[in-house]
Each structure stands twice: as structure tokens, then as C-alpha cells.
């Protein structure tokens, strides 16, 4: 996937979002399960909405 295609996506995969936070794959899914990473479910897939993820980080930085 090119950088341009990646920028247009509206969601991240859970391990991808977790990696941005310095988490392992398992740690990413645990954080998502706890609600520490915002997620949506599409059938069996779990995805992290980009806007909600970045808003969460901005809100954490503002505190």
C-alpha cells in the first residue's frame, strides 16, 4: 500500500494503532479490549477509527 492510499484510509488495524503507541501486537489487542484504544467492529473485524484515535491522543496531551 502506498503512502497516498494509506492516508485515505479511515481506519487502522489494531496492531498498527498499537505500534504507534509502542505496544506489541498482544498489548494492542489488550488495550483495545480494555477500551484504551477506540475501536469499531465490522463483522468479525476490529478496526481503530483514525479520527477517534488521533482525538484520543490530542485529548490526552491537553490534560
PDB file of N, CA, C, O and CB in Angstrom:
ATOM      1  N   UNK A   1       0.846  -1.174   0.000  1.00  0.00           N
ATOM      2  CA  UNK A   1       0.000   0.000   0.000  1.00  0.00           C
ATOM      3  C   UNK A   1       0.890   1.235   0.000  1.00  0.00           C
ATOM      4  O   UNK A   1       1.818   1.350   0.801  1.00  0.00           O
ATOM      5  CB  UNK A   1      -0.962  -0.001   1.218  1.00  0.00           C
ATOM      6  N   UNK A   2       0.597   2.138  -0.895  1.00  0.00           N
ATOM      7  CA  UNK A   2       1.409   3.353  -0.991  1.00  0.00           C
ATOM      8  C   UNK A   2       1.016   4.318   0.121  1.00  0.00           C
ATOM      9  O   UNK A   2      -0.038   4.172   0.739  1.00  0.00           O
ATOM     10  CB  UNK A   2       1.242   4.026  -2.382  1.00  0.00           C
ATOM     11  N   UNK A   3       1.862   5.292   0.364  1.00  0.00           N
ATOM     12  CA  UNK A   3       1.590   6.293   1.391  1.00  0.00           C
ATOM     13  C   UNK A   3       0.312   7.061   1.121  1.00  0.00           C
ATOM     14  O   UNK A   3      -0.410   7.431   2.047  1.00  0.00           O
ATOM     15  CB  UNK A   3       2.744   7.254   1.495  1.00  0.00           C
ATOM     16  N   UNK A   4       0.036   7.301  -0.158  1.00  0.00           N
ATOM     17  CA  UNK A   4      -1.173   8.026  -0.546  1.00  0.00           C
ATOM     18  C   UNK A   4      -2.424   7.217  -0.210  1.00  0.00           C
ATOM     19  O   UNK A   4      -3.401   7.760   0.305  1.00  0.00           O
ATOM     20  CB  UNK A   4      -1.143   8.357  -2.048  1.00  0.00           C
ATOM     21  N   UNK A   5      -2.388   5.915  -0.504  1.00  0.00           N
ATOM     22  CA  UNK A   5      -3.527   5.047  -0.194  1.00  0.00           C
ATOM     23  C   UNK A   5      -3.721   4.937   1.302  1.00  0.00           C
ATOM     24  O   UNK A   5      -4.854   4.907   1.784  1.00  0.00           O
ATOM     25  CB  UNK A   5      -3.332   3.656  -0.803  1.00  0.00           C
ATOM     26  N   UNK A   6      -2.617   4.876   2.049  1.00  0.00           N
ATOM     27  CA  UNK A   6      -2.692   4.759   3.496  1.00  0.00           C
ATOM     28  C   UNK A   6      -3.299   6.017   4.112  1.00  0.00           C
ATOM     29  O   UNK A   6      -4.041   5.919   5.089  1.00  0.00           O
ATOM     30  CB  UNK A   6      -1.303   4.497   4.081  1.00  0.00           C
ATOM     31  N   UNK A   7      -3.006   7.184   3.569  1.00  0.00           N
ATOM     32  CA  UNK A   7      -3.555   8.429   4.090  1.00  0.00           C
ATOM     33  C   UNK A   7      -5.058   8.513   3.893  1.00  0.00           C
ATOM     34  O   UNK A   7      -5.738   9.164   4.685  1.00  0.00           O
ATOM     35  CB  UNK A   7      -2.886   9.610   3.429  1.00  0.00           C
ATOM     36  N   UNK A   8      -5.594   7.876   2.867  1.00  0.00           N
ATOM     37  CA  UNK A   8      -7.026   7.935   2.569  1.00  0.00           C
ATOM     38  C   UNK A   8      -7.847   6.958   3.392  1.00  0.00           C
ATOM     39  O   UNK A   8      -9.069   7.090   3.467  1.00  0.00           O
ATOM     40  CB  UNK A   8      -7.254   7.666   1.112  1.00  0.00           C
ATOM     41  N   UNK A   9      -7.204   5.992   4.005  1.00  0.00           N
ATOM     42  CA  UNK A   9      -7.943   5.026   4.825  1.00  0.00           C
ATOM     43  C   UNK A   9      -8.578   5.743   6.017  1.00  0.00           C
ATOM     44  O   UNK A   9      -8.015   6.710   6.531  1.00  0.00           O
ATOM     45  CB  UNK A   9      -7.005   3.881   5.313  1.00  0.00           C
ATOM     46  N   UNK A  10      -9.717   5.288   6.445  1.00  0.00           N
ATOM     47  CA  UNK A  10     -10.407   5.890   7.581  1.00  0.00           C
ATOM     48  C   UNK A  10     -10.152   5.143   8.881  1.00  0.00           C
ATOM     49  O   UNK A  10     -10.519   5.615   9.957  1.00  0.00           O
ATOM     50  CB  UNK A  10     -11.889   5.944   7.312  1.00  0.00           C
ATOM     51  N   UNK A  11      -9.521   3.976   8.780  1.00  0.00           N
ATOM     52  CA  UNK A  11      -9.289   3.145   9.966  1.00  0.00           C
ATOM     53  C   UNK A  11      -7.876   2.575   9.953  1.00  0.00           C
ATOM     54  O   UNK A  11      -7.233   2.466   8.908  1.00  0.00           O
ATOM     55  CB  UNK A  11     -10.321   2.003  10.039  1.00  0.00           C
ATOM     56  N   UNK A  12      -7.416   2.216  11.142  1.00  0.00           N
ATOM     57  CA  UNK A  12      -6.162   1.477  11.313  1.00  0.00           C
ATOM     58  C   UNK A  12      -6.518   0.062  11.753  1.00  0.00           C
ATOM     59  O   UNK A  12      -7.603  -0.171  12.288  1.00  0.00           O
ATOM     60  CB  UNK A  12      -5.209   2.179  12.361  1.00  0.00           C
ATOM     61  N   UNK A  13      -5.621  -0.871  11.532  1.00  0.00           N
ATOM     62  CA  UNK A  13      -5.743  -2.176  12.163  1.00  0.00           C
ATOM     63  C   UNK A  13      -5.267  -2.020  13.602  1.00  0.00           C
ATOM     64  O   UNK A  13      -4.461  -1.136  13.893  1.00  0.00           O
ATOM     65  CB  UNK A  13      -4.918  -3.279  11.392  1.00  0.00           C
ATOM     66  N   UNK A  14      -5.751  -2.859  14.495  1.00  0.00           N
ATOM     67  CA  UNK A  14      -5.422  -2.726  15.922  1.00  0.00           C
ATOM     68  C   UNK A  14      -3.910  -2.768  16.160  1.00  0.00           C
ATOM     69  O   UNK A  14      -3.398  -1.900  16.867  1.00  0.00           O
ATOM     70  CB  UNK A  14      -6.106  -3.839  16.729  1.00  0.00           C
ATOM     71  N   UNK A  15      -3.173  -3.737  15.605  1.00  0.00           N
ATOM     72  CA  UNK A  15      -1.727  -3.751  15.846  1.00  0.00           C
ATOM     73  C   UNK A  15      -1.016  -2.511  15.288  1.00  0.00           C
ATOM     74  O   UNK A  15      -0.014  -2.061  15.843  1.00  0.00           O
ATOM     75  CB  UNK A  15      -1.121  -4.998  15.234  1.00  0.00           C
ATOM     76  N   UNK A  16      -1.538  -1.971  14.198  1.00  0.00           N
ATOM     77  CA  UNK A  16      -0.958  -0.775  13.590  1.00  0.00           C
ATOM     78  C   UNK A  16      -1.105   0.425  14.527  1.00  0.00           C
ATOM     79  O   UNK A  16      -0.153   1.177  14.734  1.00  0.00           O
ATOM     80  CB  UNK A  16      -1.627  -0.480  12.231  1.00  0.00           C
ATOM     81  N   UNK A  17      -2.300   0.599  15.089  1.00  0.00           N
ATOM     82  CA  UNK A  17      -2.527   1.692  16.035  1.00  0.00           C
ATOM     83  C   UNK A  17      -1.694   1.480  17.301  1.00  0.00           C
ATOM     84  O   UNK A  17      -1.110   2.425  17.832  1.00  0.00           O
ATOM     85  CB  UNK A  17      -4.030   1.802  16.390  1.00  0.00           C
ATOM     86  N   UNK A  18      -1.645   0.253  17.773  1.00  0.00           N
ATOM     87  CA  UNK A  18      -0.860  -0.052  18.962  1.00  0.00           C
ATOM     88  C   UNK A  18       0.617   0.208  18.755  1.00  0.00           C
ATOM     89  O   UNK A  18       1.293   0.691  19.663  1.00  0.00           O
ATOM     90  CB  UNK A  18      -1.068  -1.485  19.368  1.00  0.00           C
ATOM     91  N   UNK A  19       1.131  -0.103  17.574  1.00  0.00           N
ATOM     92  CA  UNK A  19       2.542   0.136  17.280  1.00  0.00           C
ATOM     93  C   UNK A  19       2.873   1.620  17.364  1.00  0.00           C
ATOM     94  O   UNK A  19       3.974   1.989  17.771  1.00  0.00           O
ATOM     95  CB  UNK A  19       2.899  -0.404  15.895  1.00  0.00           C
ATOM     96  N   UNK A  20       1.923   2.474  16.980  1.00  0.00           N
ATOM     97  CA  UNK A  20       2.148   3.919  17.089  1.00  0.00           C
ATOM     98  C   UNK A  20       2.268   4.359  18.543  1.00  0.00           C
ATOM     99  O   UNK A  20       2.820   5.417  18.842  1.00  0.00           O
ATOM    100  CB  UNK A  20       1.015   4.684  16.409  1.00  0.00           C
ATOM    101  N   UNK A  21       1.741   3.527  19.443  1.00  0.00           N
ATOM    102  CA  UNK A  21       1.823   3.815  20.877  1.00  0.00           C
ATOM    103  C   UNK A  21       2.952   3.045  21.549  1.00  0.00           C
ATOM    104  O   UNK A  21       3.156   3.155  22.758  1.00  0.00           O
ATOM    105  CB  UNK A  21       0.503   3.484  21.555  1.00  0.00           C
ATOM    106  N   UNK A  22       3.685   2.264  20.757  1.00  0.00           N
ATOM    107  CA  UNK A  22       4.794   1.488  21.309  1.00  0.00           C
ATOM    108  C   UNK A  22       4.360   0.178  21.930  1.00  0.00           C
ATOM    109  O   UNK A  22       5.071  -0.379  22.767  1.00  0.00           O
ATOM    110  CB  UNK A  22       5.518   2.297  22.330  1.00  0.00           C
ATOM    111  N   UNK A  23       3.182  -0.329  21.525  1.00  0.00           N
ATOM    112  CA  UNK A  23       2.672  -1.577  22.085  1.00  0.00           C
ATOM    113  C   UNK A  23       2.976  -2.752  21.164  1.00  0.00           C
ATOM    114  O   UNK A  23       3.138  -2.587  19.955  1.00  0.00           O
ATOM    115  CB  UNK A  23       1.166  -1.476  22.331  1.00  0.00           C
ATOM    116  N   UNK A  24       3.048  -3.922  21.749  1.00  0.00           N
ATOM    117  CA  UNK A  24       3.187  -5.147  20.964  1.00  0.00           C
ATOM    118  C   UNK A  24       1.828  -5.495  20.373  1.00  0.00           C
ATOM    119  O   UNK A  24       0.824  -4.858  20.692  1.00  0.00           O
ATOM    120  CB  UNK A  24       3.738  -6.324  21.836  1.00  0.00           C
ATOM    121  N   UNK A  25       1.798  -6.505  19.515  1.00  0.00           N
ATOM    122  CA  UNK A  25       0.527  -6.950  18.928  1.00  0.00           C
ATOM    123  C   UNK A  25      -0.453  -7.360  20.028  1.00  0.00           C
ATOM    124  O   UNK A  25      -1.601  -6.915  20.042  1.00  0.00           O
ATOM    125  CB  UNK A  25       0.760  -8.132  17.950  1.00  0.00           C
ATOM    126  N   UNK A  26       0.004  -8.210  20.948  1.00  0.00           N
ATOM    127  CA  UNK A  26      -0.879  -8.658  22.024  1.00  0.00           C
ATOM    128  C   UNK A  26      -1.283  -7.497  22.919  1.00  0.00           C
ATOM    129  O   UNK A  26      -2.438  -7.410  23.335  1.00  0.00           O
ATOM    130  CB  UNK A  26      -0.201  -9.747  22.854  1.00  0.00           C
ATOM    131  N   UNK A  27      -0.351  -6.611  23.218  1.00  0.00           N
ATOM    132  CA  UNK A  27      -0.644  -5.443  24.034  1.00  0.00           C
ATOM    133  C   UNK A  27      -1.666  -4.531  23.377  1.00  0.00           C
ATOM    134  O   UNK A  27      -2.492  -3.918  24.053  1.00  0.00           O
ATOM    135  CB  UNK A  27       0.624  -4.675  24.314  1.00  0.00           C
ATOM    136  N   UNK A  28      -1.603  -4.446  22.062  1.00  0.00           N
ATOM    137  CA  UNK A  28      -2.556  -3.632  21.303  1.00  0.00           C
ATOM    138  C   UNK A  28      -3.972  -4.164  21.456  1.00  0.00           C
ATOM    139  O   UNK A  28      -4.907  -3.406  21.715  1.00  0.00           O
ATOM    140  CB  UNK A  28      -2.169  -3.594  19.823  1.00  0.00           C
ATOM    141  N   UNK A  29      -4.121  -5.482  21.293  1.00  0.00           N
ATOM    142  CA  UNK A  29      -5.450  -6.076  21.424  1.00  0.00           C
ATOM    143  C   UNK A  29      -5.963  -5.991  22.859  1.00  0.00           C
ATOM    144  O   UNK A  29      -7.161  -5.810  23.073  1.00  0.00           O
ATOM    145  CB  UNK A  29      -5.426  -7.532  20.965  1.00  0.00           C
ATOM    146  N   UNK A  30      -5.083  -6.118  23.837  1.00  0.00           N
ATOM    147  CA  UNK A  30      -5.497  -5.974  25.239  1.00  0.00           C
ATOM    148  C   UNK A  30      -5.960  -4.546  25.517  1.00  0.00           C
ATOM    149  O   UNK A  30      -6.967  -4.341  26.195  1.00  0.00           O
ATOM    150  CB  UNK A  30      -4.339  -6.355  26.192  1.00  0.00           C
ATOM    151  N   UNK A  31      -5.232  -3.560  25.000  1.00  0.00           N
ATOM    152  CA  UNK A  31      -5.625  -2.157  25.183  1.00  0.00           C
ATOM    153  C   UNK A  31      -6.968  -1.886  24.516  1.00  0.00           C
ATOM    154  O   UNK A  31      -7.796  -1.151  25.055  1.00  0.00           O
ATOM    155  CB  UNK A  31      -4.547  -1.209  24.613  1.00  0.00           C
ATOM    156  N   UNK A  32      -7.184  -2.472  23.356  1.00  0.00           N
ATOM    157  CA  UNK A  32      -8.461  -2.311  22.660  1.00  0.00           C
ATOM    158  C   UNK A  32      -9.586  -2.967  23.461  1.00  0.00           C
ATOM    159  O   UNK A  32     -10.680  -2.413  23.570  1.00  0.00           O
ATOM    160  CB  UNK A  32      -8.387  -2.917  21.239  1.00  0.00           C
ATOM    161  N   UNK A  33      -9.317  -4.129  24.010  1.00  0.00           N
ATOM    162  CA  UNK A  33     -10.313  -4.847  24.811  1.00  0.00           C
ATOM    163  C   UNK A  33     -10.698  -4.049  26.057  1.00  0.00           C
ATOM    164  O   UNK A  33     -11.861  -4.045  26.461  1.00  0.00           O
ATOM    165  CB  UNK A  33      -9.776  -6.230  25.217  1.00  0.00           C
ATOM    166  N   UNK A  34      -9.718  -3.372  26.666  1.00  0.00           N
ATOM    167  CA  UNK A  34      -9.975  -2.535  27.849  1.00  0.00           C
ATOM    168  C   UNK A  34     -10.665  -1.222  27.505  1.00  0.00           C
ATOM    169  O   UNK A  34     -11.190  -0.542  28.386  1.00  0.00           O
ATOM    170  CB  UNK A  34      -8.675  -2.242  28.569  1.00  0.00           C
ATOM    171  N   UNK A  35     -10.662  -0.868  26.225  1.00  0.00           N
ATOM    172  CA  UNK A  35     -11.250   0.402  25.819  1.00  0.00           C
ATOM    173  C   UNK A  35     -10.247   1.540  25.810  1.00  0.00           C
ATOM    174  O   UNK A  35     -10.632   2.695  25.633  1.00  0.00           O
ATOM    175  CB  UNK A  35     -12.389   0.750  26.725  1.00  0.00           C
ATOM    176  N   UNK A  36      -8.967   1.239  25.996  1.00  0.00           N
ATOM    177  CA  UNK A  36      -7.922   2.263  25.970  1.00  0.00           C
ATOM    178  C   UNK A  36      -7.653   2.763  24.555  1.00  0.00           C
ATOM    179  O   UNK A  36      -7.187   3.887  24.366  1.00  0.00           O
ATOM    180  CB  UNK A  36      -6.638   1.716  26.576  1.00  0.00           C
ATOM    181  N   UNK A  37      -7.943   1.934  23.572  1.00  0.00           N
ATOM    182  CA  UNK A  37      -7.848   2.310  22.160  1.00  0.00           C
ATOM    183  C   UNK A  37      -9.265   2.240  21.613  1.00  0.00           C
ATOM    184  O   UNK A  37      -9.922   1.209  21.760  1.00  0.00           O
ATOM    185  CB  UNK A  37      -6.850   1.366  21.347  1.00  0.00           C
ATOM    186  N   UNK A  38      -9.763   3.316  20.981  1.00  0.00           N
ATOM    187  CA  UNK A  38     -11.129   3.283  20.446  1.00  0.00           C
ATOM    188  C   UNK A  38     -11.238   2.315  19.270  1.00  0.00           C
ATOM    189  O   UNK A  38     -10.369   2.290  18.398  1.00  0.00           O
ATOM    190  CB  UNK A  38     -11.568   4.689  20.008  1.00  0.00           C
ATOM    191  N   UNK A  39     -12.305   1.521  19.251  1.00  0.00           N
ATOM    192  CA  UNK A  39     -12.469   0.546  18.180  1.00  0.00           C
ATOM    193  C   UNK A  39     -13.904   0.540  17.661  1.00  0.00           C
ATOM    194  O   UNK A  39     -14.833   1.000  18.325  1.00  0.00           O
ATOM    195  CB  UNK A  39     -12.077  -0.850  18.667  1.00  0.00           C
ATOM    196  N   UNK A  40     -14.048   0.008  16.460  1.00  0.00           N
ATOM    197  CA  UNK A  40     -15.351  -0.327  15.905  1.00  0.00           C
ATOM    198  C   UNK A  40     -15.261  -1.758  15.414  1.00  0.00           C
ATOM    199  O   UNK A  40     -14.182  -2.238  15.066  1.00  0.00           O
ATOM    200  CB  UNK A  40     -15.772   0.660  14.751  1.00  0.00           C
ATOM    201  N   UNK A  41     -16.388  -2.430  15.387  1.00  0.00           N
ATOM    202  CA  UNK A  41     -16.436  -3.806  14.904  1.00  0.00           C
ATOM    203  C   UNK A  41     -17.229  -3.833  13.608  1.00  0.00           C
ATOM    204  O   UNK A  41     -18.329  -3.289  13.521  1.00  0.00           O
ATOM    205  CB  UNK A  41     -17.065  -4.760  15.965  1.00  0.00           C
ATOM    206  N   UNK A  42     -16.648  -4.478  12.603  1.00  0.00           N
ATOM    207  CA  UNK A  42     -17.303  -4.673  11.313  1.00  0.00           C
ATOM    208  C   UNK A  42     -17.312  -6.182  11.085  1.00  0.00           C
ATOM    209  O   UNK A  42     -16.322  -6.755  10.630  1.00  0.00           O
ATOM    210  CB  UNK A  42     -16.564  -3.888  10.129  1.00  0.00           C
ATOM    211  N   UNK A  43     -18.417  -6.807  11.400  1.00  0.00           N
ATOM    212  CA  UNK A  43     -18.457  -8.268  11.373  1.00  0.00           C
ATOM    213  C   UNK A  43     -17.477  -8.798  12.409  1.00  0.00           C
ATOM    214  O   UNK A  43     -17.582  -8.469  13.591  1.00  0.00           O
ATOM    215  CB  UNK A  43     -18.119  -8.820   9.951  1.00  0.00           C
ATOM    216  N   UNK A  44     -16.539  -9.603  11.978  1.00  0.00           N
ATOM    217  CA  UNK A  44     -15.522 -10.145  12.884  1.00  0.00           C
ATOM    218  C   UNK A  44     -14.295  -9.237  12.990  1.00  0.00           C
ATOM    219  O   UNK A  44     -13.435  -9.448  13.845  1.00  0.00           O
ATOM    220  CB  UNK A  44     -15.095 -11.529  12.416  1.00  0.00           C
ATOM    221  N   UNK A  45     -14.217  -8.238  12.128  1.00  0.00           N
ATOM    222  CA  UNK A  45     -13.047  -7.357  12.110  1.00  0.00           C
ATOM    223  C   UNK A  45     -13.142  -6.292  13.192  1.00  0.00           C
ATOM    224  O   UNK A  45     -14.219  -5.754  13.449  1.00  0.00           O
ATOM    225  CB  UNK A  45     -12.897  -6.697  10.741  1.00  0.00           C
ATOM    226  N   UNK A  46     -12.033  -5.995  13.813  1.00  0.00           N
ATOM    227  CA  UNK A  46     -11.937  -4.892  14.766  1.00  0.00           C
ATOM    228  C   UNK A  46     -11.010  -3.865  14.136  1.00  0.00           C
ATOM    229  O   UNK A  46      -9.890  -4.192  13.744  1.00  0.00           O
ATOM    230  CB  UNK A  46     -11.409  -5.371  16.188  1.00  0.00           C
ATOM    231  N   UNK A  47     -11.469  -2.639  14.039  1.00  0.00           N
ATOM    232  CA  UNK A  47     -10.675  -1.560  13.451  1.00  0.00           C
ATOM    233  C   UNK A  47     -10.670  -0.361  14.378  1.00  0.00           C
ATOM    234  O   UNK A  47     -11.557  -0.205  15.217  1.00  0.00           O
ATOM    235  CB  UNK A  47     -11.220  -1.164  12.065  1.00  0.00           C
ATOM    236  N   UNK A  48      -9.662   0.484  14.220  1.00  0.00           N
ATOM    237  CA  UNK A  48      -9.498   1.692  15.020  1.00  0.00           C
ATOM    238  C   UNK A  48      -9.769   2.894  14.112  1.00  0.00           C
ATOM    239  O   UNK A  48      -8.999   3.145  13.185  1.00  0.00           O
ATOM    240  CB  UNK A  48      -8.059   1.769  15.658  1.00  0.00           C
ATOM    241  N   UNK A  49     -10.850   3.640  14.362  1.00  0.00           N
ATOM    242  CA  UNK A  49     -11.115   4.820  13.544  1.00  0.00           C
ATOM    243  C   UNK A  49     -10.006   5.857  13.717  1.00  0.00           C
ATOM    244  O   UNK A  49      -9.652   6.212  14.842  1.00  0.00           O
ATOM    245  CB  UNK A  49     -12.479   5.432  13.908  1.00  0.00           C
ATOM    246  N   UNK A  50      -9.462   6.340  12.602  1.00  0.00           N
ATOM    247  CA  UNK A  50      -8.345   7.292  12.660  1.00  0.00           C
ATOM    248  C   UNK A  50      -8.706   8.557  13.436  1.00  0.00           C
ATOM    249  O   UNK A  50      -7.931   9.009  14.279  1.00  0.00           O
ATOM    250  CB  UNK A  50      -7.903   7.666  11.250  1.00  0.00           C
ATOM    251  N   UNK A  51      -9.872   9.127  13.157  1.00  0.00           N
ATOM    252  CA  UNK A  51     -10.248  10.376  13.818  1.00  0.00           C
ATOM    253  C   UNK A  51     -10.362  10.197  15.331  1.00  0.00           C
ATOM    254  O   UNK A  51      -9.860  11.020  16.096  1.00  0.00           O
ATOM    255  CB  UNK A  51     -11.569  10.895  13.254  1.00  0.00           C
ATOM    256  N   UNK A  52     -11.021   9.123  15.758  1.00  0.00           N
ATOM    257  CA  UNK A  52     -11.172   8.871  17.193  1.00  0.00           C
ATOM    258  C   UNK A  52      -9.816   8.617  17.854  1.00  0.00           C
ATOM    259  O   UNK A  52      -9.572   9.071  18.972  1.00  0.00           O
ATOM    260  CB  UNK A  52     -12.107   7.674  17.428  1.00  0.00           C
ATOM    261  N   UNK A  53      -8.946   7.897  17.165  1.00  0.00           N
ATOM    262  CA  UNK A  53      -7.617   7.587  17.703  1.00  0.00           C
ATOM    263  C   UNK A  53      -6.792   8.864  17.902  1.00  0.00           C
ATOM    264  O   UNK A  53      -6.198   9.070  18.961  1.00  0.00           O
ATOM    265  CB  UNK A  53      -6.871   6.617  16.762  1.00  0.00           C
ATOM    266  N   UNK A  54      -6.765   9.710  16.882  1.00  0.00           N
ATOM    267  CA  UNK A  54      -5.975  10.936  16.982  1.00  0.00           C
ATOM    268  C   UNK A  54      -6.606  11.936  17.949  1.00  0.00           C
ATOM    269  O   UNK A  54      -5.893  12.690  18.610  1.00  0.00           O
ATOM    270  CB  UNK A  54      -5.817  11.575  15.605  1.00  0.00           C
ATOM    271  N   UNK A  55      -7.924  11.948  18.036  1.00  0.00           N
ATOM    272  CA  UNK A  55      -8.607  12.805  19.006  1.00  0.00           C
ATOM    273  C   UNK A  55      -8.263  12.362  20.431  1.00  0.00           C
ATOM    274  O   UNK A  55      -8.039  13.193  21.311  1.00  0.00           O
ATOM    275  CB  UNK A  55     -10.143  12.769  18.783  1.00  0.00           C
ATOM    276  N   UNK A  56      -8.222  11.031  20.648  1.00  0.00           N
ATOM    277  CA  UNK A  56      -7.856  10.491  21.958  1.00  0.00           C
ATOM    278  C   UNK A  56      -6.459  10.965  22.349  1.00  0.00           C
ATOM    279  O   UNK A  56      -6.228  11.347  23.496  1.00  0.00           O
ATOM    280  CB  UNK A  56      -7.920   8.946  21.950  1.00  0.00           C
ATOM    281  N   UNK A  57      -5.529  10.939  21.397  1.00  0.00           N
ATOM    282  CA  UNK A  57      -4.156  11.375  21.679  1.00  0.00           C
ATOM    283  C   UNK A  57      -4.102  12.874  21.951  1.00  0.00           C
ATOM    284  O   UNK A  57      -3.377  13.315  22.843  1.00  0.00           O
ATOM    285  CB  UNK A  57      -3.228  11.022  20.508  1.00  0.00           C
ATOM    286  N   UNK A  58      -4.862  13.659  21.192  1.00  0.00           N
ATOM    287  CA  UNK A  58      -4.883  15.102  21.418  1.00  0.00           C
ATOM    288  C   UNK A  58      -5.465  15.432  22.787  1.00  0.00           C
ATOM    289  O   UNK A  58      -4.946  16.295  23.495  1.00  0.00           O
ATOM    290  CB  UNK A  58      -5.688  15.803  20.321  1.00  0.00           C
ATOM    291  N   UNK A  59      -6.534  14.752  23.154  1.00  0.00           N
ATOM    292  CA  UNK A  59      -7.170  14.978  24.459  1.00  0.00           C
ATOM    293  C   UNK A  59      -6.213  14.606  25.596  1.00  0.00           C
ATOM    294  O   UNK A  59      -6.163  15.290  26.617  1.00  0.00           O
ATOM    295  CB  UNK A  59      -8.480  14.158  24.573  1.00  0.00           C
ATOM    296  N   UNK A  60      -5.461  13.529  25.416  1.00  0.00           N
ATOM    297  CA  UNK A  60      -4.503  13.103  26.449  1.00  0.00           C
ATOM    298  C   UNK A  60      -3.387  14.119  26.584  1.00  0.00           C
ATOM    299  O   UNK A  60      -2.896  14.356  27.688  1.00  0.00           O
ATOM    300  CB  UNK A  60      -3.917  11.715  26.120  1.00  0.00           C
ATOM    301  N   UNK A  61      -2.980  14.719  25.483  1.00  0.00           N
ATOM    302  CA  UNK A  61      -1.910  15.719  25.520  1.00  0.00           C
ATOM    303  C   UNK A  61      -2.357  17.032  26.122  1.00  0.00           C
ATOM    304  O   UNK A  61      -1.535  17.800  26.621  1.00  0.00           O
ATOM    305  CB  UNK A  61      -1.383  15.963  24.136  1.00  0.00           C
ATOM    306  N   UNK A  62      -3.670  17.302  26.081  1.00  0.00           N
ATOM    307  CA  UNK A  62      -4.199  18.564  26.600  1.00  0.00           C
ATOM    308  C   UNK A  62      -4.354  18.545  28.112  1.00  0.00           C
ATOM    309  O   UNK A  62      -4.478  19.595  28.743  1.00  0.00           O
ATOM    310  CB  UNK A  62      -5.534  18.872  25.958  1.00  0.00           C
ATOM    311  N   UNK A  63      -4.346  17.350  28.692  1.00  0.00           N
ATOM    312  CA  UNK A  63      -4.544  17.225  30.152  1.00  0.00           C
ATOM    313  C   UNK A  63      -3.278  17.505  30.911  1.00  0.00           C
ATOM    314  O   UNK A  63      -3.269  17.444  32.140  1.00  0.00           O
ATOM    315  CB  UNK A  63      -5.048  15.838  30.512  1.00  0.00           C
TER     316      UNK A  63
END
